[in-house]
Amino acid sequence: MECYFKELGIIDGLTLNMERVKQHLANVEERAREFYETAYKTCDDELDEDKHKFHVVMCSPYPTAIQKCVQEKMIQQCPEEYFVKSELCDQVKNGDKLCEN
């Protein structure tokens, strides 16, 4: 994930470049683009106070944390016109635990 985000110019170290995120999403349908832009910004803000915990040994965990957060937002806050209604999707959207350790 780190290599991909760096190649796109979306991240530089522990900084999310929102202008590059917007460029990357430029060809996405407007409603979806707005959703993703908001999700990336929200996730970056949420991760901001924890960035000092991302100790870089070989690969930075920051890009993976951003992507995980955006995917969670995508599932939990998916606009209705994109949401696939099913028992599994409903459980994930509701935050139900699907697997117990």
N, C-alpha and C positions, 0 to 999 in steps of 0.2 A: 504494500500500500504506500509506503514511504516513497519508493522509486516512482510510482505512478503519479502521486501528488506533486513530487518535485519536477517531474517531466512536464506536467501541465502548468507548473508555476503556481499552484494553489497554495503551497506552503513554502516557507523559508525558515528552517529551524523549527521554532515553536510559534510561528506567526502565520495566521491564515490570511491570505491575500484575497479579500472579497472581490476586488475588481477582476482578478483572474477567474474566480469562481463564477462570476456573472458572465464573463466571456465564454467559459466552458459550457454554461447552460444556455447560451444565446439562442440555440436552435430548438430548444425544448418548448413545448406548448406553454403559453403565457401563464395559465393558472398553476401548472406543475412547476414552472420556473420560479414563480413567486414563492411557492411552498418550499422548494429546495433552498432558495436563497435565504429565506427566513430560518429554515432548519439549520443551515450551515452557520449563520450568524448566532443563533441561539446556542448551538452546541459549542461554538468557540467561546462565547461568553460564559457558559456553564463550566467549561474546562479551564477557563482562565486562572482561577484561583488554585487549581491543582497542577498547573504546568511545571512548577518547581519539582514535582514528584517524578517527572518524566526524565529520569537519568538515562542519557544516551550511552550505551555501551557499543553495540554494533549498529542497531537500527533503533530509530526513535519510535516509541509507542504512540506518540501524538497523532499521526495520520490515522492509525487504526482506531484510536479513541474517537476522533472526529467522525470517521465513517460509521462506526458502531452507533454513535449517538444519532447521526442523521438517519440511519436505518431504523432505529427505534422510533424516532419522530415520524418517519414515513409510515410505519405500521400503526402507531397510536393515534396519529392525527391525520391520517390519509383523507383527502377530500372525497366526499361520498361518490362522486362520479368515477373515481378510480378504484374504489374499494371493491374487492371481490368478496361477496357474501358467502361465507361457508362457516361451518362449526369451528374449524381450526382457526380461520382468520378472525372470527369473533373472539375466540379465546385469547389469541395473541393481542388483539386490539384492546381487550379488557385488562391485559396485564396478568392473565392467569398463568400460573406456573405449569408448564407442560411436562416437565421431568423433575422428579424429586431425586436428590442425591442420597 
